[in-house]
Amino acid sequence: MPRTAFDEHERSRWAGRAMAFDSSFAALCAHPAPALLDAAHVAAGMRVLDAGTGSGTVAGLANARGATVVAVDAEASMVELARSRVPAAEEVRLAALPHLPFASRSFDAAVANFVINHVGDPLAAITELRRVVRPACRIAVTIWPDPPPEAQRLWGAVFDAAGVDRRAAVPTVDAERDFPRTPEGFAGLLDAAGLTDVRCDTITWVHRTDPEAWWSGPANGISKAGLVLAAQPPDVLTRIRTGYDELTAAYRDSDGLLALPTAALLASAFVP
C-alpha cells in the first residue's frame, strides 16, 4: 500500500523535530499514557509494541511495568531520542504504520498514543496493529477529538485575532479514508478493523505548561498551528505573537504557567 499525500506531508513536517516536540508538546501527549497502558492490560512479562513512540514516554512506562518493549517511529530523530530514553527496550527502530516489520501475532499488546492522527489511512493502521497482536490480547489507541478541545482551539483564536487565513494551510486525510473524530466514530474504526469488545472513553484534564513552551512547538513547525506559522511573513508573526500573549493571559496561574483544559479519546479492544 503506497503512502498517501497526507503521509508524505507528515513525514516532511516531523523531520528532525524530535527535540522541538520534546520541549513543547511531549508533556501534553504524555498525560493519557498510563490510562493507555491500562486499557491494553499491559503488565509484567508481556511483549508490547509501542507504535509511534515519539520521545519514548509510553515505551518507558511499559518497561517500568516489567513489560518487554519494542518501539517504532516514522521519524529518525524520534527513534534516536526514544533509544536514549528507553535503553532497556528490546528494540527501538524506524517503521511506520500501516507497514510494520514484524511477523503476525508477535505481541501481547499494542499501543499507539496520538499516532492515528498522523496517518493517511487510519483503518489500515488499526488493521496492521491487529495483525501483529496475538488473539485474545488487546490494542489501545488515543487521538485528539474533533471538535478540538479548548487548549487546541486557543491557537485558532490566536490566528483569528491576527487576521490570518489558515484554511488552505492544513492538509487533511482523504475523505474516503477518514472517520469521525468522536467517541462513536473512533469506536467504529476499531470495529471496522475486526476488533471486539470495543470501547472508547473521553479523557479530560488541565494541561499546565510554560507559555514559552506552548508557543515553541508551533514556532518550530510542530502541529497544524506550526504549519500556519511557517507560512507567515515576519510582520504577521509579530502580530500573532502579540495576540498569543493577550489571549493566553486569561489562562495564566499565579505561578505564571498556563492552565489549558484539553481532552483526548482513548479506544481499546480485543483481537479475536
Buried (B, 14 or more C-beta within 10 A) or exposed (E): EEBBEBBEBBBEBBEEBBBBBBBBBBBBBBBBBEBBBBBBBBBEEBBBBBBBBBBBBBBBBBBEBEBBBBBBBBBEBBBBBBBEBBEEBBEBBEBBBBEBEBEEEBBBBBBBBBBBBBBBBBBBBBBBBBBBBBEEBBBBBBBBBEEBBBBBBBBBBBBEBBEBEBEEBEBEBEEEBBBEBBBEBBBBBBBBBEBEEBEBBEBEBBBBBBBEBBBBBBBBBBBBBBBBBBEBEEEBBEBBBEBBEEBBEEBEEEEEBBBBBBBBBBBBBBBE
